């Protein structure tokens, strides 16, 4: 692919999506990605939920987009931190890593398990695993580290 084609691919000005993208509400990404998630179990330090892969979250190959998967690791990883019950805010992401191990196709039911590894005074670490609900096969494994807002002594 030549440089101009790459530029045109990334800029995506004009076309069918321009008015839709410009009219999206601020902070739309969390509801866009997490709409349709059902909580199956919630307990201190653990969250188990499921969803069917919607068409809005697939890539050109018609399976769950890697960016959507990473966003789920971010959103659900942050949510599980709240389950330990001592924080009003979950802070900011320091690191997110995702290993993509299998594809999840439109309509396929996915189970997501988020677990707290540690919530300290300044740092929290969690894991998030996406599995095919029917077979248990792992789709992706994520790890999320967050800096927690530390109360000032001033």
Secondary structure by P-SEA (a helix, b strand, c coil): ccaaaaaaaaaccccccaaaaaaccccccccccccccccccccccbbbbccccccccccccccccaaaaaaaaaaaaaaaaaccccccccccccbbbbbbcccccccbbbbbbbbbcccccccccbbbbbcccccccccbbbbbbbbccccccc
